[in-house]
Amino acid sequence: MLYKKIFIFLFLLFGTNLIMAEELRHHQKVDGMNIYLDVIPAQLAQKYDNMHENATHKKDNYHIVITLFDIKSGKRITDARVKASVAPLGKKDHTKDLEPMTGELLHYGNYFTMHKTIHYNVKVEIQRANKESNSVAMFIFKLP
């Protein structure tokens, strides 16, 4: 019985750490904002084609989506300018403006080429309308 309790304790201890690590891959709190990252294969992001002039559905293209919320109010941030830089770890990055995507809710997004199932640095720069300096969030993302 004691072994069972120890096993459950260890599972809960390490299991919650794994969940928290996964959360950090897709969520960060920076400068009073909740910043959420999503990466969608281009083939699944076809409904956004009319929002991006460089929409393409090649195998190695992915749609980077950023969603922003104000921590204090909980409201979605809709007046920001957002850029993202994407690069394999240790390589030169490629930077694009993330365009506002309207629909049911506002997101910011654009297409990036990501070739391999390796880790990528995703740097997100956010310029809010009422702030003088940029906020920066760094994500490390691995393609599935």
C-alpha positions as protocol buffer text, in pm:
chain_id: "A"
residue {
  index: 1
  type: MET
  ca { x: 0 y: 0 z: 0 }
}
residue {
  index: 2
  type: LEU
  ca { x: 287 y: 238 z: 80 }
}
residue {
  index: 3
  type: TYR
  ca { x: 442 y: 173 z: -263 }
}
residue {
  index: 4
  type: LYS
  ca { x: 115 y: 262 z: -430 }
}
residue {
  index: 5
  type: LYS
  ca { x: 99 y: 596 z: -243 }
}
residue {
  index: 6
  type: ILE
  ca { x: 462 y: 673 z: -330 }
}
residue {
  index: 7
  type: PHE
  ca { x: 397 y: 589 z: -694 }
}
residue {
  index: 8
  type: ILE
  ca { x: 90 y: 817 z: -703 }
}
residue {
  index: 9
  type: PHE
  ca { x: 284 y: 1098 z: -536 }
}
residue {
  index: 10
  type: LEU
  ca { x: 573 y: 1072 z: -782 }
}
residue {
  index: 11
  type: PHE
  ca { x: 335 y: 1050 z: -1077 }
}
residue {
  index: 12
  type: LEU
  ca { x: 153 y: 1366 z: -965 }
}
residue {
  index: 13
  type: LEU
  ca { x: 480 y: 1546 z: -900 }
}
residue {
  index: 14
  type: PHE
  ca { x: 637 y: 1471 z: -1237 }
}
residue {
  index: 15
  type: GLY
  ca { x: 311 y: 1469 z: -1431 }
}
residue {
  index: 16
  type: THR
  ca { x: 231 y: 1827 z: -1332 }
}
residue {
  index: 17
  type: ASN
  ca { x: 583 y: 1932 z: -1434 }
}
residue {
  index: 18
  type: LEU
  ca { x: 528 y: 1784 z: -1780 }
}
residue {
  index: 19
  type: ILE
  ca { x: 196 y: 1964 z: -1812 }
}
residue {
  index: 20
  type: MET
  ca { x: 356 y: 2292 z: -1705 }
}
residue {
  index: 21
  type: ALA
  ca { x: 641 y: 2244 z: -1956 }
}
residue {
  index: 22
  type: GLU
  ca { x: 387 y: 2188 z: -2234 }
}
residue {
  index: 23
  type: GLU
  ca { x: 201 y: 2503 z: -2127 }
}
residue {
  index: 24
  type: LEU
  ca { x: 523 y: 2707 z: -2153 }
}
residue {
  index: 25
  type: ARG
  ca { x: 564 y: 2593 z: -2513 }
}
residue {
  index: 26
  type: HIS
  ca { x: 239 y: 2767 z: -2605 }
}
residue {
  index: 27
  type: HIS
  ca { x: 174 y: 3031 z: -2339 }
}
residue {
  index: 28
  type: GLN
  ca { x: 371 y: 3309 z: -2172 }
}
residue {
  index: 29
  type: LYS
  ca { x: 294 y: 3606 z: -1951 }
}
residue {
  index: 30
  type: VAL
  ca { x: 486 y: 3918 z: -2057 }
}
residue {
  index: 31
  type: ASP
  ca { x: 432 y: 4283 z: -1962 }
}
residue {
  index: 32
  type: GLY
  ca { x: 76 y: 4233 z: -1840 }
}
residue {
  index: 33
  type: MET
  ca { x: -27 y: 4015 z: -2135 }
}
residue {
  index: 34
  type: ASN
  ca { x: -112 y: 3650 z: -2178 }
}
residue {
  index: 35
  type: ILE
  ca { x: 48 y: 3549 z: -2508 }
}
residue {
  index: 36
  type: TYR
  ca { x: -64 y: 3227 z: -2675 }
}
residue {
  index: 37
  type: LEU
  ca { x: 115 y: 3060 z: -2967 }
}
residue {
  index: 38
  type: ASP
  ca { x: -43 y: 2812 z: -3205 }
}
residue {
  index: 39
  type: VAL
  ca { x: 119 y: 2650 z: -3509 }
}
residue {
  index: 40
  type: ILE
  ca { x: -113 y: 2499 z: -3769 }
}
residue {
  index: 41
  type: PRO
  ca { x: -15 y: 2313 z: -4090 }
}
residue {
  index: 42
  type: ALA
  ca { x: -97 y: 2537 z: -4387 }
}
residue {
  index: 43
  type: GLN
  ca { x: -333 y: 2275 z: -4531 }
}
residue {
  index: 44
  type: LEU
  ca { x: -552 y: 2308 z: -4220 }
}
residue {
  index: 45
  type: ALA
  ca { x: -545 y: 2689 z: -4219 }
}
residue {
  index: 46
  type: GLN
  ca { x: -718 y: 2734 z: -4556 }
}
residue {
  index: 47
  type: LYS
  ca { x: -1003 y: 2937 z: -4410 }
}
residue {
  index: 48
  type: TYR
  ca { x: -753 y: 3221 z: -4351 }
}
residue {
  index: 49
  type: ASP
  ca { x: -644 y: 3240 z: -4716 }
}
residue {
  index: 50
  type: ASN
  ca { x: -832 y: 3562 z: -4779 }
}
residue {
  index: 51
  type: MET
  ca { x: -646 y: 3731 z: -4492 }
}
residue {
  index: 52
  type: HIS
  ca { x: -290 y: 3670 z: -4613 }
}
residue {
  index: 53
  type: GLU
  ca { x: -163 y: 3755 z: -4959 }
}
residue {
  index: 54
  type: ASN
  ca { x: 115 y: 3494 z: -4937 }
}
residue {
  index: 55
  type: ALA
  ca { x: -113 y: 3204 z: -4848 }
}
residue {
  index: 56
  type: THR
  ca { x: 32 y: 2878 z: -4970 }
}
residue {
  index: 57
  type: HIS
  ca { x: -33 y: 2518 z: -4881 }
}
residue {
  index: 58
  type: LYS
  ca { x: 301 y: 2350 z: -4943 }
}
residue {
  index: 59
  type: LYS
  ca { x: 400 y: 2063 z: -4716 }
}
residue {
  index: 60
  type: ASP
  ca { x: 652 y: 2266 z: -4514 }
}
residue {
  index: 61
  type: ASN
  ca { x: 438 y: 2576 z: -4458 }
}
residue {
  index: 62
  type: TYR
  ca { x: 279 y: 2646 z: -4123 }
}
residue {
  index: 63
  type: HIS
  ca { x: 45 y: 2915 z: -4003 }
}
residue {
  index: 64
  type: ILE
  ca { x: 174 y: 3088 z: -3688 }
}
residue {
  index: 65
  type: VAL
  ca { x: -110 y: 3230 z: -3481 }
}
residue {
  index: 66
  type: ILE
  ca { x: -67 y: 3460 z: -3180 }
}
residue {
  index: 67
  type: THR
  ca { x: -352 y: 3549 z: -2947 }
}
residue {
  index: 68
  type: LEU
  ca { x: -314 y: 3826 z: -2688 }
}
residue {
  index: 69
  type: PHE
  ca { x: -510 y: 3895 z: -2368 }
}
residue {
  index: 70
  type: ASP
  ca { x: -470 y: 4169 z: -2111 }
}
residue {
  index: 71
  type: ILE
  ca { x: -401 y: 3999 z: -1775 }
}
residue {
  index: 72
  type: LYS
  ca { x: -583 y: 4255 z: -1558 }
}
residue {
  index: 73
  type: SER
  ca { x: -904 y: 4285 z: -1757 }
}
residue {
  index: 74
  type: GLY
  ca { x: -900 y: 3944 z: -1927 }
}
residue {
  index: 75
  type: LYS
  ca { x: -997 y: 4115 z: -2254 }
}
residue {
  index: 76
  type: ARG
  ca { x: -851 y: 4030 z: -2591 }
}
residue {
  index: 77
  type: ILE
  ca { x: -590 y: 4279 z: -2716 }
}
residue {
  index: 78
  type: THR
  ca { x: -694 y: 4403 z: -3060 }
}
residue {
  index: 79
  type: ASP
  ca { x: -483 y: 4716 z: -3112 }
}
residue {
  index: 80
  type: ALA
  ca { x: -132 y: 4570 z: -3130 }
}
residue {
  index: 81
  type: ARG
  ca { x: 125 y: 4541 z: -3406 }
}
residue {
  index: 82
  type: VAL
  ca { x: 284 y: 4197 z: -3393 }
}
residue {
  index: 83
  type: LYS
  ca { x: 595 y: 4051 z: -3562 }
}
residue {
  index: 84
  type: ALA
  ca { x: 731 y: 3699 z: -3542 }
}
residue {
  index: 85
  type: SER
  ca { x: 1075 y: 3560 z: -3618 }
}
residue {
  index: 86
  type: VAL
  ca { x: 1103 y: 3186 z: -3678 }
}
residue {
  index: 87
  type: ALA
  ca { x: 1429 y: 2989 z: -3707 }
}
residue {
  index: 88
  type: PRO
  ca { x: 1573 y: 2650 z: -3624 }
}
residue {
  index: 89
  type: LEU
  ca { x: 1779 y: 2672 z: -3304 }
}
residue {
  index: 90
  type: GLY
  ca { x: 2112 y: 2838 z: -3380 }
}
residue {
  index: 91
  type: LYS
  ca { x: 2018 y: 2947 z: -3733 }
}
residue {
  index: 92
  type: LYS
  ca { x: 1926 y: 3280 z: -3893 }
}
residue {
  index: 93
  type: ASP
  ca { x: 1563 y: 3375 z: -3845 }
}
residue {
  index: 94
  type: HIS
  ca { x: 1296 y: 3490 z: -4088 }
}
residue {
  index: 95
  type: THR
  ca { x: 1079 y: 3779 z: -3966 }
}
residue {
  index: 96
  type: LYS
  ca { x: 728 y: 3869 z: -4082 }
}
residue {
  index: 97
  type: ASP
  ca { x: 451 y: 4095 z: -3965 }
}
residue {
  index: 98
  type: LEU
  ca { x: 163 y: 3897 z: -3820 }
}
residue {
  index: 99
  type: GLU
  ca { x: -153 y: 4029 z: -3976 }
}
residue {
  index: 100
  type: PRO
  ca { x: -473 y: 4084 z: -3778 }
}
residue {
  index: 101
  type: MET
  ca { x: -712 y: 3801 z: -3858 }
}
residue {
  index: 102
  type: THR
  ca { x: -1073 y: 3881 z: -3795 }
}
residue {
  index: 103
  type: GLY
  ca { x: -1339 y: 3623 z: -3753 }
}
residue {
  index: 104
  type: GLU
  ca { x: -1521 y: 3527 z: -3439 }
}
residue {
  index: 105
  type: LEU
  ca { x: -1223 y: 3656 z: -3239 }
}
residue {
  index: 106
  type: LEU
  ca { x: -912 y: 3853 z: -3336 }
}
residue {
  index: 107
  type: HIS
  ca { x: -578 y: 3672 z: -3372 }
}
residue {
  index: 108
  type: TYR
  ca { x: -253 y: 3772 z: -3541 }
}
residue {
  index: 109
  type: GLY
  ca { x: -98 y: 3536 z: -3795 }
}
residue {
  index: 110
  type: ASN
  ca { x: 107 y: 3460 z: -4103 }
}
residue {
  index: 111
  type: TYR
  ca { x: 269 y: 3168 z: -4286 }
}
residue {
  index: 112
  type: PHE
  ca { x: 625 y: 3048 z: -4222 }
}
residue {
  index: 113
  type: THR
  ca { x: 828 y: 2766 z: -4375 }
}
residue {
  index: 114
  type: MET
  ca { x: 941 y: 2505 z: -4122 }
}
residue {
  index: 115
  type: HIS
  ca { x: 1107 y: 2204 z: -4284 }
}
residue {
  index: 116
  type: LYS
  ca { x: 1203 y: 1955 z: -4018 }
}
residue {
  index: 117
  type: THR
  ca { x: 1075 y: 1806 z: -3698 }
}
residue {
  index: 118
  type: ILE
  ca { x: 1337 y: 1996 z: -3499 }
}
residue {
  index: 119
  type: HIS
  ca { x: 1315 y: 2271 z: -3240 }
}
residue {
  index: 120
  type: TYR
  ca { x: 1245 y: 2624 z: -3363 }
}
residue {
  index: 121
  type: ASN
  ca { x: 1286 y: 2958 z: -3189 }
}
residue {
  index: 122
  type: VAL
  ca { x: 973 y: 3165 z: -3227 }
}
residue {
  index: 123
  type: LYS
  ca { x: 1031 y: 3524 z: -3117 }
}
residue {
  index: 124
  type: VAL
  ca { x: 720 y: 3740 z: -3092 }
}
residue {
  index: 125
  type: GLU
  ca { x: 747 y: 4120 z: -3075 }
}
residue {
  index: 126
  type: ILE
  ca { x: 438 y: 4312 z: -2971 }
}
residue {
  index: 127
  type: GLN
  ca { x: 390 y: 4687 z: -2998 }
}
residue {
  index: 128
  type: ARG
  ca { x: 77 y: 4792 z: -2813 }
}
residue {
  index: 129
  type: ALA
  ca { x: -90 y: 5119 z: -2910 }
}
residue {
  index: 130
  type: ASN
  ca { x: -56 y: 5267 z: -2560 }
}
residue {
  index: 131
  type: LYS
  ca { x: 305 y: 5156 z: -2493 }
}
residue {
  index: 132
  type: GLU
  ca { x: 634 y: 5309 z: -2606 }
}
residue {
  index: 133
  type: SER
  ca { x: 846 y: 4993 z: -2601 }
}
residue {
  index: 134
  type: ASN
  ca { x: 800 y: 4651 z: -2755 }
}
residue {
  index: 135
  type: SER
  ca { x: 721 y: 4344 z: -2550 }
}
residue {
  index: 136
  type: VAL
  ca { x: 904 y: 4026 z: -2648 }
}
residue {
  index: 137
  type: ALA
  ca { x: 811 y: 3662 z: -2589 }
}
residue {
  index: 138
  type: MET
  ca { x: 1040 y: 3373 z: -2683 }
}
residue {
  index: 139
  type: PHE
  ca { x: 895 y: 3030 z: -2752 }
}
residue {
  index: 140
  type: ILE
  ca { x: 1072 y: 2707 z: -2839 }
}
residue {
  index: 141
  type: PHE
  ca { x: 852 y: 2494 z: -3061 }
}
residue {
  index: 142
  type: LYS
  ca { x: 904 y: 2150 z: -3211 }
}
residue {
  index: 143
  type: LEU
  ca { x: 700 y: 2037 z: -3507 }
}
residue {
  index: 144
  type: PRO
  ca { x: 511 y: 1714 z: -3444 }
}
